[in-house]
Amino acid sequence: MKRNMPKLGFIGAGTVGTALAIKLSDGGYAVVTVSSRSQASAEKLAQAIAGCRAVDTSQAVADAAEFVFITTPDGAIATVASAVNWHPGQSVVHCSGADSVDTLEPAKKLGAKVGAFHPLQTFASVEQAIDNISGSTFTLEAEQPLLDTLKEMARTLDGNFIELAAGDKVLYHAAAVIACNYLVTLVKLATDLWQTFGVEPDRAARALLPLLQGTIANIDKVGIPKCLTGPIARGDTGTIRKHLDALQKAAPTLLPTYCELGRQTIPIALAKGRIDRRQAEELQTLLKHNPAREA
């Protein structure tokens, strides 16, 4: 157990709660109790951590632990915060990306210290979450001294951290959705196009994966805007015209999305320095022409 660290409890034994509890326990924190909507999930997590026991109520977690993580779905955080009889000096922290600590106001009114600790990471399964949570960036919202405790937890998880104010959380989370969830959507749109020339989605995704990995590696190694490649980066209006014509024939519903993404890419190309203002204006004019709107 970490020196001077309180005993930890978890309300919620889903993907994030399980990963945090196991990795913090591995890092030396004492995780003593867990509850969950599914008793089986709570018992499975408790069995994975020495000295941890599953209980059947949120109140039982709060009674046993000095530091409680609420790792339920976002919509249940406020309900849990209101239902538990917290005590002064206790720390209560949720892991929502979009919600501020205001959600924990009922706990604060009872004298608890409140905070937010959000892992900026994607978790498709419990196993993958356990593997990936270490090394993530963690978004923190809390007052001292709880803030320093959350920073130490992030360091224990080999992570970086950023501090956000309550008013920043929703836009922060929207940015994460754009970078993560909508990347999946873009790949889905790309694999749909591959089906027009007879390649099934799974095979298309496997073929595109090295391209995606190369793009991520370029963002990491050379950064934005230098990592941008492709026809807009080089001012290739001829190729863009071919794309528009082909999409109009094969996938006209995709044209507005293609054009909007193209328009958003032009400033990046300008910043990279491979195109000039005249070329940027030509691209803007071309991408404003959306045949789907004229049909």
PADONU-601793 format. One line per field, with one value per residue: residue in one letter; x, y, z of N, C-alpha, C in turn. Coordinates in Angstrom, 2 decimals. Last residue first. Layout:
// PADONU-601793
code <- [a|...]
n_east <- [X|...]
n_north <- [Y|...]
n_up <- [Z|...]
ca_east <- [X|...]
ca_north <- [Y|...]
ca_up <- [Z|...]
c_east <- [X|...]
c_north <- [Y|...]
c_up <- [Z|...]
This chain:
// PADONU-601793
code <- [a|e|r|a|p|n|h|k|l|l|t|q|l|e|e|a|q|r|r|d|i|r|g|k|a|l|a|i|p|i|t|q|r|g|l|e|c|y|t|p|l|l|t|p|a|a|k|q|l|a|d|l|h|k|r|i|t|g|t|d|g|r|a|i|p|g|t|l|c|k|p|i|g|v|k|d|i|n|a|i|t|g|q|l|l|p|l|l|a|r|a|a|r|d|p|e|v|g|f|t|q|w|l|d|t|a|l|k|v|l|t|v|l|y|n|c|a|i|v|a|a|a|h|y|l|v|k|d|g|a|a|l|e|i|f|n|g|d|l|t|r|a|m|e|k|l|t|d|l|l|p|q|e|a|e|l|t|f|t|s|g|s|i|n|d|i|a|q|e|v|s|a|f|t|q|l|p|h|f|a|g|v|k|a|g|l|k|k|a|p|e|l|t|d|v|s|d|a|g|s|c|h|v|v|s|q|g|p|h|w|n|v|a|s|a|v|t|a|i|a|g|d|p|t|t|i|f|v|f|e|a|a|d|a|v|a|q|s|t|d|v|a|r|c|g|a|i|a|q|a|l|k|e|a|s|a|q|s|r|s|s|v|t|v|v|a|y|g|g|d|s|l|k|i|a|l|a|t|g|v|t|g|a|g|i|f|g|l|k|p|m|n|r|k|m]
n_east <- [-28.89|-27.43|-26.28|-24.53|-22.43|-21.17|-18.79|-16.99|-14.73|-13.96|-13.45|-11.30|-9.39|-8.97|-7.95|-5.52|-4.23|-3.90|-2.28|-0.47|0.82|2.65|2.40|0.95|-1.09|-2.49|-3.37|-5.08|-7.06|-8.15|-9.73|-12.28|-12.87|-12.91|-15.11|-17.07|-16.89|-17.58|-20.21|-21.51|-21.07|-22.44|-24.56|-23.45|-21.62|-21.23|-21.46|-20.23|-17.73|-16.65|-16.59|-14.89|-12.49|-11.91|-11.42|-9.11|-7.31|-7.19|-6.13|-3.87|-2.40|-1.21|-3.20|-5.17|-4.09|-1.57|-0.76|0.38|2.43|2.63|0.99|1.17|4.08|6.07|5.31|2.49|1.63|2.86|1.39|-1.12|-0.48|0.19|-2.29|-3.72|-2.30|-2.77|-5.70|-6.72|-6.88|-8.73|-10.96|-11.35|-12.03|-14.43|-16.08|-15.01|-14.88|-16.18|-16.35|-18.03|-16.62|-15.16|-17.06|-17.06|-14.57|-15.05|-16.95|-15.35|-13.51|-15.23|-16.02|-13.58|-13.31|-15.29|-14.08|-11.60|-11.89|-14.53|-14.34|-12.54|-14.09|-16.07|-14.53|-13.95|-16.52|-17.11|-15.13|-14.82|-16.10|-14.40|-11.01|-8.45|-5.14|-3.70|-1.03|0.31|1.07|1.69|0.10|1.34|0.49|-2.18|-1.83|-0.78|-3.02|-4.73|-3.36|-3.58|-6.37|-6.85|-6.36|-7.20|-9.97|-10.26|-9.92|-7.93|-7.43|-4.61|-3.29|-1.84|-0.20|-2.69|-4.79|-4.40|-4.97|-7.48|-8.87|-8.80|-10.42|-12.86|-12.99|-12.45|-11.68|-9.49|-8.72|-8.13|-9.73|-10.50|-11.58|-12.72|-13.88|-14.39|-14.59|-17.59|-19.66|-22.10|-21.72|-20.36|-22.40|-23.97|-22.11|-21.19|-21.54|-19.45|-17.29|-18.73|-18.85|-17.31|-15.93|-16.11|-15.38|-15.43|-14.71|-14.45|-13.03|-14.00|-14.48|-17.61|-19.23|-22.34|-24.69|-25.93|-27.52|-26.20|-24.32|-26.02|-27.15|-24.92|-24.18|-25.67|-24.79|-22.24|-21.89|-19.55|-17.51|-16.48|-14.13|-13.39|-11.56|-12.06|-14.41|-16.67|-18.83|-18.88|-19.71|-22.24|-23.54|-23.85|-24.04|-22.79|-19.28|-16.29|-13.03|-9.49|-7.20|-6.10|-8.22|-9.96|-12.20|-13.37|-14.25|-16.20|-17.98|-18.95|-20.18|-22.19|-23.81|-24.20|-23.80|-21.34|-18.60|-15.70|-12.73|-10.02|-7.02|-4.25|-1.69|0.32|-0.15|-2.09|-4.17|-4.33|-5.14|-7.64|-9.11|-9.07|-10.46|-12.96|-13.88|-14.06|-15.95|-17.46|-18.24|-19.12|-17.40|-14.59|-12.21|-9.07|-7.67|-5.16|-1.65|0.64|2.31|0.48|0.84]
n_north <- [17.74|19.51|18.22|16.55|18.13|20.80|23.00|23.42|22.36|24.37|26.49|25.44|25.13|27.80|28.74|27.34|28.46|31.06|30.64|27.51|24.47|23.72|24.58|23.84|25.69|24.70|22.27|23.26|24.53|22.12|20.53|21.44|20.70|17.88|17.56|18.48|16.57|14.19|14.83|15.16|12.48|10.28|9.97|8.91|6.76|6.60|9.19|10.87|9.69|10.41|13.22|13.55|12.38|14.11|16.45|15.66|15.47|18.20|19.57|19.28|20.39|18.77|18.38|17.27|14.66|13.74|14.54|16.02|16.43|19.15|20.57|17.84|15.62|13.73|11.56|11.49|11.59|9.24|7.31|7.71|6.84|4.16|3.21|3.56|1.81|-0.66|-0.78|-1.34|-4.12|-4.54|-3.35|-5.11|-7.46|-6.60|-5.86|-7.13|-5.67|-4.67|-1.99|-1.25|-1.77|0.50|2.12|0.94|1.66|4.42|4.36|3.19|5.22|7.16|5.89|5.85|8.57|9.10|8.22|9.96|12.66|13.22|12.58|14.52|16.81|16.36|16.63|19.37|20.38|19.58|20.79|23.45|24.18|23.17|23.01|20.53|19.45|16.40|14.02|10.79|7.66|5.51|5.27|7.01|9.41|9.34|9.47|12.04|13.51|12.92|14.27|16.91|17.23|17.14|19.34|21.30|20.27|18.96|17.14|15.82|13.33|11.56|9.66|6.36|4.58|2.14|1.19|-1.14|-3.51|-2.96|-2.73|-5.30|-6.53|-5.20|-3.44|-1.03|2.06|4.75|7.58|9.42|8.90|11.32|12.18|14.69|15.15|16.34|15.61|15.89|17.24|17.18|18.61|16.72|14.99|16.66|17.26|15.83|17.34|19.10|18.15|17.52|15.14|13.97|11.79|10.40|9.29|10.83|10.56|11.61|11.29|12.55|14.80|13.70|11.04|10.20|8.22|8.11|9.23|11.12|9.64|7.99|9.95|10.94|8.59|7.53|8.48|7.32|4.10|4.20|4.69|6.55|5.77|6.98|6.68|5.19|2.54|1.60|3.18|3.06|0.40|0.54|2.20|0.57|-2.94|-5.41|-6.04|-7.91|-6.99|-7.37|-8.82|-8.82|-8.95|-10.61|-10.74|-8.29|-8.79|-10.75|-9.35|-7.46|-9.14|-10.24|-8.07|-5.32|-2.85|-3.20|-2.47|-3.20|-2.57|-1.94|-1.46|0.27|0.67|-0.38|-0.92|-2.84|-1.09|0.29|-1.84|-2.57|-0.16|0.46|-1.77|-1.60|0.93|0.57|-1.65|-2.02|-1.82|0.49|2.01|1.10|2.41|2.47|4.02|6.60|6.73|6.75|4.78|2.25|-1.20]
n_up <- [-57.58|-56.21|-54.13|-55.37|-56.29|-54.88|-54.69|-52.75|-53.81|-55.61|-53.87|-52.40|-54.43|-55.09|-52.66|-52.62|-54.80|-53.77|-51.52|-52.06|-50.54|-48.65|-46.05|-43.82|-43.93|-46.14|-45.08|-43.13|-44.66|-45.96|-44.38|-44.49|-47.11|-46.81|-45.16|-46.98|-49.05|-47.72|-46.92|-49.41|-50.62|-49.80|-51.46|-53.81|-54.79|-57.59|-58.76|-56.97|-56.76|-59.23|-59.04|-56.83|-57.77|-59.89|-58.43|-57.04|-59.17|-59.88|-57.74|-55.61|-53.49|-51.65|-49.77|-51.35|-51.92|-49.38|-45.92|-42.94|-41.14|-40.67|-38.91|-36.70|-36.48|-36.73|-35.01|-34.70|-37.33|-38.23|-36.81|-37.95|-40.57|-40.15|-39.33|-41.72|-43.36|-42.08|-42.48|-44.96|-44.93|-42.92|-44.13|-46.30|-44.96|-43.82|-46.13|-49.38|-52.51|-54.83|-55.23|-53.21|-50.92|-50.54|-49.31|-46.77|-45.86|-45.48|-43.45|-41.43|-41.07|-40.00|-37.60|-36.25|-35.93|-34.13|-31.73|-31.71|-32.34|-31.51|-28.78|-27.93|-28.32|-26.42|-24.11|-24.25|-24.10|-21.43|-19.73|-19.13|-16.82|-14.81|-16.05|-16.00|-16.35|-17.44|-17.27|-18.24|-16.54|-14.96|-12.79|-11.09|-12.21|-11.43|-8.65|-8.43|-9.22|-7.09|-5.05|-5.90|-5.59|-2.87|-1.30|-4.22|-6.30|-9.65|-12.42|-15.05|-17.37|-18.31|-20.96|-20.44|-19.16|-18.66|-20.25|-21.80|-20.39|-19.40|-21.83|-22.82|-20.90|-21.29|-24.45|-25.59|-24.74|-25.25|-23.18|-20.85|-17.84|-15.48|-12.62|-10.39|-6.96|-3.60|-0.19|1.80|3.06|1.96|-0.33|-1.86|-2.54|-4.18|-6.32|-8.45|-10.67|-10.59|-11.83|-15.12|-17.77|-19.79|-18.73|-15.44|-13.03|-9.73|-6.30|-3.06|0.12|3.35|4.84|6.14|4.26|2.56|1.96|-1.37|-3.32|-4.82|-6.21|-7.72|-9.42|-10.77|-12.23|-14.27|-16.68|-17.01|-15.38|-12.54|-10.79|-8.33|-5.89|-2.73|0.07|2.28|2.61|3.92|3.30|0.53|0.21|1.34|-0.46|-2.66|-1.84|-1.56|-2.15|-2.40|-1.30|-1.48|-1.01|-4.36|-7.03|-8.30|-6.74|-7.35|-9.97|-9.45|-7.82|-9.64|-11.50|-9.91|-9.38|-11.25|-10.17|-7.57|-5.37|-3.48|-1.47|-1.38|-2.68|-1.98|-4.43|-6.02|-8.67|-8.61|-7.93|-10.31|-11.98|-10.86|-10.99|-13.74|-14.83|-13.52|-14.37|-17.17|-17.36|-14.11|-11.47|-9.14|-6.88|-5.07|-2.72|-1.00|1.83|1.28|1.80|3.27|0.89|-0.80|0.00]
ca_east <- [-29.64|-28.05|-27.24|-25.68|-23.46|-21.59|-19.63|-18.32|-15.41|-14.26|-14.50|-12.54|-9.91|-9.46|-9.23|-6.50|-4.60|-4.66|-3.65|-0.57|-0.08|2.77|3.18|2.10|-0.12|-1.88|-2.46|-3.92|-6.18|-7.43|-8.33|-11.61|-12.79|-11.93|-13.80|-16.83|-16.61|-16.28|-19.18|-21.42|-20.48|-21.17|-24.85|-23.77|-22.03|-21.25|-22.01|-21.56|-18.65|-16.84|-17.35|-16.26|-13.18|-12.17|-12.54|-10.32|-7.69|-7.61|-7.55|-4.19|-3.17|-0.39|-1.90|-5.35|-4.32|-2.75|-0.41|-0.69|2.08|3.60|0.42|0.29|3.05|6.31|6.72|3.36|1.17|3.30|2.83|-0.94|-0.94|1.19|-1.18|-4.12|-2.39|-1.40|-5.08|-6.56|-6.03|-7.36|-10.42|-11.04|-10.81|-13.33|-15.64|-15.85|-14.06|-16.22|-15.53|-18.48|-17.61|-14.47|-16.66|-18.28|-14.80|-14.06|-17.31|-16.55|-13.05|-14.54|-17.01|-14.24|-12.33|-15.57|-15.29|-11.68|-10.62|-14.12|-15.28|-12.17|-12.84|-16.44|-15.08|-12.87|-15.77|-17.94|-15.26|-14.07|-16.66|-15.70|-12.08|-9.50|-6.16|-4.04|-2.31|0.38|0.35|2.63|-0.36|1.42|1.90|-1.84|-2.43|0.05|-1.79|-5.07|-3.56|-2.26|-5.75|-7.25|-5.21|-6.20|-9.24|-10.37|-10.67|-8.19|-7.96|-5.75|-3.41|-2.82|0.39|-1.38|-5.00|-4.18|-3.71|-6.40|-8.74|-8.09|-9.04|-12.17|-13.28|-13.43|-11.74|-10.62|-8.36|-8.34|-8.68|-10.96|-10.35|-12.95|-13.01|-14.88|-13.80|-16.60|-18.29|-21.93|-22.55|-19.64|-21.31|-24.53|-22.48|-20.97|-22.39|-20.76|-17.46|-17.82|-19.45|-18.12|-15.21|-16.78|-14.49|-16.03|-14.21|-15.38|-12.83|-13.94|-13.10|-16.63|-18.82|-20.90|-24.44|-24.98|-28.07|-27.31|-23.86|-25.16|-28.00|-25.67|-23.28|-25.95|-26.14|-22.38|-22.21|-20.79|-17.19|-17.77|-14.33|-14.33|-11.46|-11.89|-13.30|-15.42|-18.56|-18.56|-18.40|-21.25|-23.29|-22.92|-24.60|-23.99|-20.41|-17.49|-14.25|-10.70|-7.70|-5.89|-7.40|-8.73|-11.35|-12.82|-13.20|-15.09|-17.25|-18.26|-19.05|-21.18|-23.03|-24.09|-25.18|-21.73|-19.99|-16.30|-14.14|-10.58|-8.40|-5.11|-2.84|0.55|0.77|-0.76|-3.75|-3.94|-3.85|-6.56|-8.91|-8.47|-9.08|-12.12|-13.69|-13.13|-14.65|-17.45|-17.18|-19.13|-18.82|-15.13|-13.39|-9.89|-8.20|-6.39|-2.77|-0.32|2.38|1.22|0.00]
ca_north <- [16.66|20.00|19.28|15.94|17.69|19.46|22.39|23.99|21.57|23.03|26.60|25.84|23.96|26.87|29.25|27.11|27.05|30.84|31.14|28.95|25.19|23.10|25.38|23.02|25.79|26.03|22.27|22.45|25.33|23.16|20.14|21.56|22.12|18.54|17.16|19.19|17.99|14.32|14.54|16.27|13.71|10.55|10.43|10.34|6.97|5.38|8.00|11.20|9.60|8.99|12.57|14.05|11.86|12.70|16.39|15.96|14.27|17.19|19.71|18.47|21.24|19.18|18.84|18.64|15.65|13.58|14.13|15.92|15.04|18.53|20.18|18.57|16.54|15.05|11.86|11.40|12.63|10.52|7.42|7.98|8.21|5.09|3.18|4.26|3.22|-0.10|-0.62|0.07|-3.46|-5.04|-2.79|-3.70|-7.43|-7.06|-4.90|-7.17|-6.10|-6.08|-2.75|-0.95|-2.76|-0.67|2.40|0.89|0.25|3.97|4.96|2.50|3.94|7.41|6.21|4.58|7.87|9.42|7.57|8.51|11.98|13.46|11.84|13.11|16.63|16.40|15.32|18.38|20.53|19.11|19.34|22.92|24.63|22.55|23.62|21.26|19.97|17.79|14.56|12.25|8.55|5.88|4.59|5.57|9.02|9.35|8.28|10.91|13.58|12.44|12.82|16.28|17.35|16.00|18.49|20.72|21.25|18.85|18.29|15.98|14.67|11.62|10.98|7.30|5.40|2.66|2.36|0.18|-3.39|-3.25|-1.58|-4.27|-6.97|-5.11|-4.59|-1.87|0.75|3.99|6.32|9.76|8.40|10.70|11.52|13.90|15.34|15.76|16.24|15.11|17.43|16.38|19.22|17.91|14.51|16.08|18.29|15.27|16.17|19.59|17.72|18.18|15.73|15.14|12.77|10.86|9.11|10.11|10.93|10.98|11.71|11.45|14.40|14.77|11.67|10.43|9.10|7.65|8.14|11.56|10.72|7.42|9.12|11.83|9.22|7.05|8.82|8.74|4.93|3.78|4.31|6.20|6.05|6.19|7.28|6.63|3.18|0.87|2.94|4.33|0.83|-0.34|2.68|1.70|-1.60|-5.34|-5.74|-7.40|-7.78|-6.66|-7.96|-9.33|-8.04|-10.30|-11.94|-8.51|-7.81|-11.05|-10.48|-7.02|-8.30|-11.13|-8.64|-6.77|-3.23|-2.99|-2.86|-2.86|-2.96|-2.80|-1.45|-0.75|1.21|-0.27|0.17|-3.24|-2.11|1.02|-1.19|-3.55|-0.85|1.36|-1.45|-2.78|0.64|1.55|-1.63|-2.18|-2.76|0.25|1.80|1.35|1.63|2.78|2.80|6.04|6.66|7.84|5.49|3.51|0.00]
ca_up <- [-58.19|-57.43|-53.80|-54.70|-57.24|-54.43|-55.73|-52.54|-52.78|-56.09|-54.89|-51.72|-53.72|-56.11|-53.14|-51.55|-54.83|-54.99|-51.35|-51.80|-51.45|-49.98|-46.97|-44.19|-42.84|-46.19|-46.22|-42.71|-43.79|-46.71|-44.57|-43.20|-46.76|-47.67|-44.67|-45.72|-49.32|-48.39|-45.92|-48.45|-51.14|-49.12|-50.10|-53.74|-53.40|-56.78|-59.44|-57.44|-55.62|-58.90|-60.11|-56.79|-56.58|-60.15|-59.38|-56.27|-58.44|-60.84|-58.02|-56.79|-54.39|-52.78|-49.29|-50.86|-52.98|-50.21|-47.27|-43.93|-41.45|-41.57|-40.22|-37.61|-36.02|-37.35|-35.29|-33.54|-36.38|-38.75|-36.57|-36.53|-40.33|-40.66|-38.39|-40.51|-43.71|-42.12|-41.16|-44.59|-45.92|-42.75|-42.89|-46.54|-45.76|-42.98|-45.10|-48.19|-51.37|-54.52|-56.17|-54.57|-51.32|-51.07|-50.68|-47.59|-46.19|-46.45|-44.74|-41.92|-41.60|-41.26|-38.63|-36.59|-36.75|-35.52|-32.24|-31.50|-32.62|-32.90|-29.64|-27.83|-29.08|-27.83|-24.45|-24.17|-25.35|-22.54|-19.86|-20.27|-18.08|-15.05|-15.26|-16.68|-15.44|-17.70|-16.82|-18.14|-17.43|-16.02|-14.00|-10.80|-12.33|-12.86|-9.25|-8.06|-10.02|-8.44|-4.97|-5.85|-6.91|-3.68|-1.64|-3.33|-5.52|-8.19|-11.94|-13.63|-17.18|-17.41|-20.33|-20.97|-20.21|-18.27|-19.41|-22.40|-21.14|-18.45|-20.94|-23.55|-21.08|-20.00|-23.59|-26.28|-24.12|-25.76|-23.81|-22.26|-18.72|-16.72|-13.06|-11.61|-8.11|-4.85|-1.24|1.07|3.55|3.17|0.71|-1.36|-1.69|-2.95|-5.34|-7.12|-10.53|-10.11|-10.44|-14.19|-16.58|-20.11|-19.52|-16.66|-14.18|-10.86|-7.62|-3.99|-1.26|2.38|4.61|5.95|5.51|2.62|3.10|-0.36|-2.52|-3.97|-5.34|-6.68|-8.56|-9.89|-11.25|-12.91|-16.27|-16.66|-16.55|-13.19|-12.16|-8.92|-7.31|-3.53|-1.26|2.47|1.90|4.09|4.71|1.18|-0.29|1.96|0.89|-2.75|-1.93|-2.40|-1.28|-3.06|-1.15|-1.89|0.05|-3.00|-6.23|-9.02|-6.79|-6.00|-9.73|-10.35|-7.26|-8.43|-11.92|-10.49|-8.28|-11.39|-10.49|-8.95|-5.62|-4.76|-1.64|-0.34|-3.13|-1.35|-3.70|-4.59|-8.35|-9.05|-6.98|-9.11|-12.21|-10.98|-9.72|-12.75|-15.25|-13.38|-12.95|-16.59|-18.04|-15.56|-11.84|-10.58|-7.14|-6.40|-3.04|-2.17|1.24|1.86|0.86|3.49|2.15|-0.86|0.00]
c_east <- [-31.13|-28.94|-28.00|-26.74|-24.69|-22.72|-19.96|-19.31|-16.74|-15.08|-14.93|-13.69|-11.22|-10.07|-9.82|-7.88|-5.65|-5.12|-4.50|-2.04|-0.09|1.83|3.35|2.99|1.12|-0.80|-1.76|-2.89|-4.95|-6.57|-7.51|-10.11|-12.05|-11.76|-12.69|-15.47|-16.31|-15.93|-17.79|-20.34|-20.43|-20.55|-23.59|-24.07|-22.39|-21.81|-22.22|-22.24|-20.08|-17.83|-17.65|-17.13|-14.64|-12.92|-12.91|-11.54|-8.96|-8.06|-8.06|-5.69|-3.60|-1.15|-1.02|-4.02|-4.52|-3.00|-1.68|-0.13|1.03|3.21|1.36|0.83|2.21|5.24|6.93|4.77|2.10|2.86|3.35|0.54|-0.75|0.82|-0.06|-2.98|-2.77|-1.37|-3.64|-5.78|-5.74|-6.40|-8.99|-10.41|-10.38|-12.00|-14.45|-15.25|-14.90|-15.35|-15.23|-17.59|-18.14|-15.46|-15.96|-17.95|-16.09|-14.28|-16.34|-16.98|-14.23|-14.04|-16.36|-15.26|-12.89|-14.48|-15.51|-12.89|-10.74|-12.88|-14.89|-13.07|-12.40|-15.21|-15.51|-13.37|-14.58|-17.20|-16.03|-14.44|-15.97|-16.27|-13.40|-10.45|-7.16|-5.13|-2.44|-0.95|0.75|2.00|0.51|1.02|2.08|-0.39|-2.10|-0.51|-0.89|-3.86|-3.88|-2.36|-4.38|-6.57|-5.56|-6.84|-8.18|-9.66|-10.87|-8.99|-8.44|-6.15|-4.68|-2.63|-0.57|-0.77|-3.70|-4.24|-3.38|-5.05|-7.60|-7.89|-8.21|-10.70|-12.51|-13.82|-12.84|-10.56|-9.63|-7.87|-9.01|-9.79|-10.70|-11.60|-13.43|-13.93|-14.16|-15.82|-17.22|-20.50|-22.44|-20.41|-20.54|-23.46|-23.11|-21.33|-22.30|-21.73|-18.78|-18.05|-18.39|-18.66|-15.98|-15.91|-15.15|-15.07|-14.96|-15.03|-13.75|-13.73|-12.94|-15.21|-17.74|-20.52|-22.92|-24.82|-27.20|-27.75|-24.95|-24.73|-27.19|-26.56|-24.05|-25.13|-26.48|-23.76|-22.52|-20.91|-18.40|-17.51|-15.74|-14.36|-12.31|-11.88|-13.27|-14.21|-17.18|-18.22|-17.97|-19.84|-22.22|-22.56|-23.50|-24.63|-21.61|-18.59|-15.40|-11.91|-8.95|-6.41|-7.30|-7.76|-10.01|-11.87|-12.55|-13.94|-16.06|-17.42|-18.25|-19.96|-21.93|-23.21|-25.26|-23.19|-20.30|-17.76|-14.68|-11.99|-9.14|-6.54|-3.68|-0.58|0.96|0.29|-2.34|-3.51|-3.40|-5.20|-7.73|-8.16|-8.39|-10.66|-12.76|-12.85|-13.66|-16.04|-17.23|-17.96|-18.97|-16.62|-13.91|-11.08|-9.18|-6.77|-3.98|-1.48|1.39|1.18|0.87]
c_north <- [16.87|18.96|19.75|16.98|17.11|18.99|20.98|23.42|22.19|22.24|25.23|25.90|24.27|25.62|28.35|27.58|26.73|29.39|30.89|29.35|26.67|23.76|24.81|23.74|24.96|26.16|23.62|22.42|24.56|24.04|21.24|21.23|22.32|20.00|17.81|18.83|18.76|15.79|14.72|16.06|14.86|11.88|10.76|10.84|8.43|5.55|6.84|9.99|9.91|8.82|11.11|13.37|12.26|12.05|14.94|15.89|14.48|15.90|18.67|18.51|20.55|20.02|19.34|19.20|17.07|14.73|14.11|15.54|14.92|17.11|19.35|20.00|17.14|16.07|13.26|11.92|12.67|11.68|8.76|8.15|8.60|6.53|4.10|4.33|4.06|1.38|-0.12|0.26|-2.00|-4.37|-3.24|-3.07|-5.99|-7.02|-5.36|-6.31|-6.02|-6.57|-4.15|-1.62|-2.50|-1.74|1.20|1.15|0.07|2.52|4.50|3.05|3.13|6.12|6.43|4.80|6.52|8.92|7.85|7.89|10.47|12.64|12.00|12.25|15.18|16.21|15.26|17.00|19.59|19.24|18.90|21.48|24.10|22.93|22.99|21.88|20.78|18.19|16.00|12.74|10.01|6.84|4.93|4.75|7.53|8.93|8.20|9.60|12.39|12.50|12.24|14.76|16.68|16.04|17.30|20.38|20.53|20.04|18.11|17.25|14.81|13.08|10.98|8.69|6.38|3.42|2.97|1.36|-1.95|-3.08|-1.77|-3.03|-5.91|-5.47|-4.41|-3.08|-0.08|2.57|5.65|8.58|8.69|10.20|10.72|13.42|14.49|16.08|15.56|16.01|16.64|16.42|18.47|18.57|15.68|15.56|17.69|16.26|15.56|18.43|18.23|17.63|16.37|15.86|14.05|11.87|9.50|10.12|10.13|11.48|10.90|12.02|13.26|14.22|12.72|11.07|9.24|8.70|7.74|10.50|11.16|8.49|8.52|11.04|10.08|7.76|8.41|9.07|6.37|4.48|3.65|5.95|5.63|6.70|6.42|7.39|4.68|1.60|2.31|4.15|2.11|-0.01|1.83|2.21|-0.56|-3.96|-5.46|-7.18|-7.11|-7.57|-7.18|-8.32|-8.58|-9.45|-11.66|-9.71|-8.04|-10.08|-10.86|-8.16|-7.83|-10.34|-9.56|-7.32|-4.74|-3.36|-2.58|-3.28|-2.47|-3.28|-2.45|-0.56|0.06|0.32|0.42|-2.19|-2.61|0.05|-0.35|-2.86|-1.81|0.62|-0.57|-2.47|-0.55|1.25|-0.69|-2.08|-3.07|-0.62|1.72|1.03|2.02|1.85|3.17|4.74|6.05|7.82|6.64|4.20|1.25]
c_up <- [-58.05|-58.09|-55.03|-54.37|-56.57|-55.34|-55.32|-53.54|-52.35|-55.08|-55.38|-52.72|-53.02|-55.46|-54.21|-51.99|-53.78|-55.09|-52.60|-51.72|-51.08|-51.00|-48.36|-45.20|-43.12|-45.12|-46.36|-43.83|-43.30|-45.79|-45.24|-43.31|-45.43|-47.32|-45.50|-45.13|-48.03|-48.58|-46.52|-47.40|-50.12|-49.54|-49.32|-52.33|-53.17|-55.38|-58.47|-58.10|-56.06|-57.75|-59.77|-57.84|-56.58|-58.99|-59.69|-57.19|-57.64|-60.15|-59.01|-57.07|-55.66|-53.81|-50.45|-50.39|-52.48|-51.15|-48.11|-45.30|-42.54|-41.98|-41.10|-37.72|-37.13|-37.00|-35.84|-33.85|-35.19|-37.86|-37.08|-36.21|-38.87|-40.43|-38.84|-39.50|-42.49|-42.49|-41.21|-43.30|-45.55|-43.72|-42.66|-45.30|-46.03|-43.73|-44.27|-47.08|-50.11|-53.39|-55.64|-55.61|-52.74|-51.52|-51.31|-49.06|-46.99|-46.85|-45.83|-43.28|-42.13|-41.89|-39.98|-37.70|-37.17|-36.46|-33.72|-32.19|-32.57|-33.24|-31.11|-28.73|-29.07|-28.71|-25.90|-24.61|-25.40|-23.87|-21.11|-20.62|-19.32|-16.42|-15.65|-15.67|-16.24|-16.73|-17.27|-17.60|-17.29|-17.02|-15.21|-12.00|-12.06|-13.06|-10.74|-8.62|-9.72|-9.36|-6.34|-5.76|-6.93|-5.05|-2.54|-1.99|-4.70|-7.56|-10.45|-13.36|-15.73|-17.21|-19.50|-20.36|-20.84|-19.45|-18.93|-21.44|-21.50|-19.14|-19.95|-22.69|-21.78|-20.17|-22.29|-25.45|-24.77|-25.23|-24.29|-23.10|-20.18|-17.56|-14.31|-12.12|-9.28|-6.00|-2.55|0.10|2.85|3.69|2.04|-0.22|-1.08|-2.00|-4.08|-6.00|-9.13|-9.92|-9.86|-12.78|-15.69|-18.88|-19.74|-17.40|-15.50|-12.04|-8.68|-5.39|-2.17|0.98|3.64|5.80|5.26|3.95|3.28|0.75|-1.34|-2.98|-4.37|-5.70|-7.42|-8.93|-10.26|-11.84|-14.86|-16.09|-16.12|-14.54|-12.83|-10.41|-7.69|-4.98|-2.19|1.15|2.17|3.53|4.93|2.65|0.43|1.48|1.60|-1.35|-2.07|-2.48|-2.18|-2.04|-1.87|-1.72|-0.29|-1.97|-4.81|-8.20|-7.46|-5.98|-8.37|-10.13|-8.14|-7.85|-10.72|-10.93|-8.80|-10.26|-10.68|-9.12|-7.08|-4.74|-2.98|-0.60|-2.26|-1.82|-3.14|-3.78|-6.87|-8.68|-7.33|-8.01|-11.01|-11.14|-9.79|-11.45|-14.22|-13.72|-12.74|-15.13|-17.37|-16.11|-13.33|-10.97|-8.66|-6.43|-4.40|-2.27|0.12|1.18|1.54|2.50|2.17|0.50|0.00]
